[in-house]
Every structure is written in structure tokens, then in C-alpha cells.
Amino acid sequence: MARLSVNIGNLSLKNPVLTASGTFGYGEEFSDFIDLNRLGGFIVKGTTLNHREGNPYPRMAETPSGMLNAVGLQNKGVDYFIENIYPRLAAAYDSEIIVNVSGASVEDYVEVARRLSDLDRINAIEVNISCPNVKQGGMAFGTTTEGASQVTRAVREAFGKTLIVKLSPNVTSIVDIAKAVEAEGADSVSLINTMLGMAIDVERQRPMLSTITGGLSGPAVRPVAVRMVWQVAHAVSIPVIGLGGIMNGRDALEFILAGATAVQVGTANFINPCATVEIVEYIDDYCQRHGVDDIHQLIGLI
């Protein structure tokens, strides 16, 4: 077997396959289908300081080669996670547990990160400055270098473990944003989050989402995501985590060859709950077929 372990900052992953936040619940929802301990790690759904109901329904819509979502970071807040969910996850799994953090203000991000920093099994957080489905915070911070820098700098002071910053594709230059968060102490960047899109029900003559626009994910965005990962990987010295339309092992390897140290699987989980483990198996098989002893031999070959 090839050596598949990789490091993201001080975070050691047994293999490069993670789940994308918002598509995998808290992980335990998938335990009937896969052994989560076979993954490098899983990223739990977006967590905010306070309880959020999310956006009104309808908030998901199918499109050709992808889906639109406008869930709006529905969750019960960080304290609920710490008291009710974290103990179960910590006891049941040895894969890395990563929390996706979001907020309506810089202070919100900082407080969530501070509360998570005391949890022994939370060795990394993913700071979401790129969600297009909330009216406050989210993408507002991720579309300018100033906003991205401000959040990263503040969270870096509050959280001493591995800090991943999730970037938005809805910008003029994602490279500039990546460089800005690297300069403020980010240990890694993950990209891309969903692309802003819209769908209309022509019979009812109204938008298909209650919020009118939403985040497009799935195979339709993959070529854009691969291009952005390739650009960013050549521009920063910190590890890049690639995501966007990864449906199988071949898709994952595109990102790795483009420069991603690890990948996240998102929309595929809705179609095939075993997708993540199948991707791990495919990467291992690919390495054996191509005489690759260590996954690092493939990272950034392009």
C-alpha cells in the first residue's frame, strides 16, 4: 500500500480525503453507510455562536450537473455542539474532527474559535469567510483582501491549533485572497466554496429558491475549482485543500495533481453516501497501479 498520510499545518491526516462542511452533518449520520475512521477526517456542518434557523424553504434546487443550496448555516450554536455532539464524536472516532466556523461579525468568529480551542479532539477549524447564503458575515468577509485579513488575524490570535480558511470563488482574484490570509497566519486554505447561482421555475414564474440566489455545487463547478486550486497552489507556501464537484477518485486526483494536499467531498455525499471511502480506495489503487509509494509524489505535478 502507498503512504497516503498528509499534514495540514500541525494536523496529521491518515489520508487526504475529508468531507465538505454542510454535506455530511456531524458525521455520525453516515455511520450506517461507512466507517468514518477510514477517512482522513470529517468537517462538521457550519457552526455559529448562536442558534440559527437558516433560510426559509425552498432552499435547495437541482440544476444540470449540480445543485443550488441556500440552507443558510442552520445549526444549534457552538455551545450545543460542545455539550451534546462533541462528546459523542470524540468517543466514537479517531479520524480528525474539524469544525467549520462562521459568524455575522469578526467578534462572532473569534468567540466560536475560542470556545472550540479548549476541546482536546478539535485540532483544527475551518473558518468560513465564503458562504454566499447568509445576509451578514459569510461571503462579505471573503470577497476583499481587507475583510479576509481581518477575520484571519483575529481568529489566529484566539485559536492556536491548525487554522484553515475557506475561500470564495466569487471574487476577482482568489490568489490575492489566499495570499492575504497566509500573511495573517492561516495554516491552510480550502477552495472553492459554492459559486453564486440562480434558477427559475418558468411554469410558476418565480425563483426556485426562497432567497432567489444560492450556492452552486457539484460537477458543474469542478473545472473552475481545479483551475483556482492550481493557481493558488503556485502562489502560496501553505497547504491547499481542494474541493468543488469531486464525485469520484479520478476527480479527487485532478485536484491533487493540480496542487491540493488534501481534498473535500461534498455534493457526492447526497448521491452516494459511500463516496468518501470509495475515493480513498481509488487513490490507493491508483498509486499501486502507477508505482507511487507516497501520495506526495503526486501533489502538484501539474
C-alpha positions in Angstrom: 0.0 0.0 0.0 1.1 3.5 -0.7 1.7 6.0 2.1 -1.3 8.3 1.9 -0.8 10.4 5.1 -0.5 14.1 4.8 -0.1 17.1 7.1 -2.1 20.3 7.1 -0.2 22.6 9.4 0.2 20.6 12.6 -2.8 18.4 11.7 -1.8 14.9 10.7 -4.3 13.1 8.4 -4.2 9.3 7.7 -5.1 10.0 4.1 -6.0 13.1 2.1 -9.8 12.6 2.0 -12.1 14.9 4.1 -15.7 15.7 3.9 -17.0 19.1 3.0 -18.9 21.1 5.6 -22.7 21.3 5.1 -22.9 18.0 3.2 -22.1 15.5 6.0 -24.0 16.6 9.0 -21.9 15.9 12.1 -20.5 12.7 10.6 -22.5 10.3 12.7 -25.4 10.5 10.3 -23.3 8.5 7.8 -22.1 5.8 10.3 -24.6 3.3 8.9 -23.0 3.5 5.5 -19.3 3.9 6.1 -16.6 3.6 8.7 -15.7 7.2 9.4 -12.4 6.0 10.9 -11.2 5.2 7.3 -11.3 8.9 6.4 -8.5 11.4 6.9 -11.1 13.5 8.8 -14.6 15.0 8.6 -15.7 18.6 8.7 -18.9 19.1 10.6 -21.6 21.5 9.5 -21.2 25.2 9.8 -21.2 26.3 13.5 -22.1 29.8 14.7 -22.1 31.5 18.1 -25.9 31.3 18.4 -28.7 29.1 17.2 -29.6 29.7 13.5 -32.8 28.5 11.9 -31.4 29.1 8.4 -33.3 30.4 5.4 -36.9 29.8 4.6 -37.9 26.9 2.3 -37.5 26.1 -0.5 -33.7 26.2 -0.1 -32.4 23.5 -2.4 -32.8 23.1 -6.1 -31.4 20.6 -8.7 -29.7 22.0 -11.8 -27.9 20.3 -14.7 -24.7 18.8 -13.3 -25.1 20.3 -9.9 -27.4 21.7 -7.2 -28.2 25.1 -5.7 -28.5 25.5 -1.9 -29.4 28.3 0.3 -29.6 26.5 3.7 -28.2 29.5 5.5 -26.0 27.8 8.1 -28.8 26.2 10.1 -27.3 24.9 13.4 -28.0 25.0 17.1 -24.9 27.0 18.0 -21.4 26.3 19.3 -22.4 25.6 22.9 -24.9 22.9 21.8 -22.2 21.3 19.7 -19.7 21.3 22.6 -22.2 19.9 25.2 -24.2 17.4 23.1 -22.4 16.5 19.9 -18.6 16.7 20.5 -18.6 14.1 23.3 -20.1 11.5 21.1 -17.8 12.2 18.2 -14.7 12.3 20.4 -15.6 8.9 21.9 -16.5 7.2 18.6 -13.9 8.2 16.0 -10.2 8.5 15.7 -10.3 10.4 12.4 -9.7 14.1 12.7 -12.8 16.2 13.6 -12.7 19.7 12.1 -15.3 22.3 12.9 -16.4 24.8 10.2 -16.8 28.2 11.9 -18.9 31.1 10.6 -20.2 34.4 12.1 -22.0 37.6 11.4 -19.1 39.7 12.8 -15.4 39.3 13.5 -16.2 39.0 17.2 -18.5 36.1 16.5 -15.8 34.2 14.7 -13.3 34.8 17.5 -15.7 33.7 20.2 -16.6 30.5 18.5 -12.9 29.7 17.8 -12.0 30.5 21.4 -14.7 28.1 22.8 -13.5 25.3 20.5 -9.9 25.8 21.3 -10.3 24.0 24.6 -11.5 20.8 23.1 -8.8 18.2 23.0 -10.1 16.4 19.9 -10.6 19.6 17.9 -7.2 20.1 16.4 -8.3 22.3 13.5 -11.1 24.6 12.5 -12.1 25.8 9.0 -13.0 29.5 9.0 -15.8 30.1 6.5 -15.5 33.5 5.0 -17.1 32.4 1.8 -20.7 31.4 2.4 -23.0 33.1 -0.2 -26.2 32.2 1.6 -26.3 34.5 4.6 -27.1 38.2 4.7 -24.5 39.1 7.3 -20.9 37.9 7.6 -20.0 34.9 5.4 -19.0 35.9 1.9 -18.9 39.6 2.9 -15.6 38.9 4.6 -14.2 36.7 1.9 -14.6 39.0 -1.1 -11.9 41.5 -0.2 -8.3 41.1 1.0 -9.1 43.5 3.8 -12.1 41.5 5.1 -10.3 38.2 4.8 -7.2 39.5 6.6 -9.3 41.0 9.4 -11.1 37.8 10.2 -8.0 35.6 9.8 -5.8 37.8 12.0 -8.4 37.9 14.8 -9.1 34.2 14.8 -5.4 33.4 14.6 -5.0 35.2 18.0 -7.8 33.2 19.5 -7.0 29.7 18.2 -3.6 28.2 18.5 -4.2 25.0 16.6 -4.4 24.4 12.8 -6.3 27.2 11.1 -7.9 26.6 7.7 -9.6 29.4 5.8 -12.3 28.5 3.3 -12.2 30.8 0.2 -14.9 32.1 -2.1 -14.7 31.7 -5.9 -17.0 34.8 -6.2 -14.0 37.2 -6.4 -11.8 38.9 -8.9 -8.6 37.2 -7.8 -8.7 34.3 -5.4 -4.9 34.3 -5.4 -4.9 37.7 -3.7 -7.3 36.5 -1.0 -5.2 33.4 -0.4 -2.0 35.4 -0.1 -3.7 37.8 2.3 -4.9 35.0 4.7 -1.5 33.3 4.5 0.2 36.6 5.6 -2.1 36.7 8.6 -1.2 33.3 9.9 -3.5 30.8 8.2 -2.0 27.3 8.1 -4.0 26.3 5.0 -6.7 27.4 2.6 -9.6 25.4 1.3 -11.2 26.2 -2.0 -13.6 26.5 -3.5 -16.9 27.2 -1.7 -20.0 27.3 -3.9 -20.4 29.7 -6.8 -23.3 32.1 -6.7 -26.1 31.0 -9.0 -29.8 31.2 -9.7 -32.5 29.0 -11.1 -36.1 30.0 -12.2 -39.2 27.9 -12.3 -40.6 29.0 -15.6 -44.1 27.5 -15.1 -44.6 29.2 -11.8 -42.6 32.2 -13.0 -40.6 32.6 -9.8 -37.1 31.7 -8.4 -36.7 28.1 -7.3 -35.1 29.3 -4.0 -36.7 31.5 -1.4 -33.5 33.6 -1.3 -33.6 34.0 -5.1 -29.8 33.2 -5.4 -27.8 30.3 -3.8 -24.6 28.4 -3.9 -23.9 26.2 -6.9 -22.0 22.9 -6.2 -21.5 19.6 -8.0 -19.7 18.5 -11.2 -20.6 21.8 -12.9 -18.1 23.8 -10.8 -15.2 21.3 -10.9 -13.2 22.7 -13.8 -13.3 26.2 -12.2 -12.3 24.7 -8.8 -9.4 22.8 -10.3 -8.1 25.9 -12.1 -8.3 28.0 -8.9 -6.6 25.3 -6.8 -3.8 25.2 -9.4 -3.4 29.0 -9.3 -3.4 29.2 -5.5 -1.1 26.2 -5.0 1.5 28.0 -7.2 1.1 31.3 -5.2 1.2 30.3 -1.6 3.5 28.1 0.5 0.8 26.7 2.9 -1.1 23.5 2.0 -4.1 23.9 -0.2 -7.3 21.7 0.3 -9.3 21.3 -2.9 -13.0 20.9 -3.3 -15.7 21.5 -5.8 -17.6 18.8 -7.7 -15.5 15.8 -6.6 -17.7 12.8 -7.3 -15.1 10.0 -7.6 -11.5 9.1 -7.2 -10.5 10.5 -10.6 -11.9 13.8 -9.7 -10.0 13.9 -6.4 -6.8 13.1 -8.2 -7.3 16.1 -10.5 -7.1 18.4 -7.5 -4.1 16.6 -6.0 -2.2 16.8 -9.3 -3.1 20.5 -9.5 -1.5 21.1 -6.1 -4.0 20.1 -3.4 -2.5 18.4 -0.4 -6.0 17.1 0.6 -9.5 17.2 -0.8 -13.0 17.6 0.5 -16.0 15.6 -0.8 -19.3 17.5 -0.7 -22.3 17.1 -3.1 -21.3 13.5 -3.9 -22.4 12.5 -0.3 -26.0 13.2 -1.2 -25.9 10.9 -4.2 -23.6 8.2 -2.8 -23.1 8.0 1.0 -20.1 5.7 0.4 -18.3 8.2 -1.9 -15.6 9.2 0.5 -14.4 5.7 1.3 -14.6 4.7 -2.3 -12.3 7.7 -3.1 -9.8 6.6 -0.5 -9.8 3.1 -2.1 -9.4 4.5 -5.6 -6.4 6.7 -4.7 -4.7 3.8 -3.0 -5.3 1.6 -6.1 -4.2 4.4 -8.4 -0.9 4.7 -6.5 -0.3 0.9 -6.7 -1.1 0.9 -10.5 1.3 3.8 -11.2 4.1 2.7 -8.9 3.6 5.6 -6.5 5.0 4.9 -3.0 3.9 8.2 -1.4 1.0 10.5 -2.2 3.4 13.4 -2.0 4.8 12.2 -5.3 1.6 13.2 -7.0 0.8 16.5 -5.2 1.3 19.5 -7.6 2.7 17.5 -10.5 0.9 19.8 -12.9 
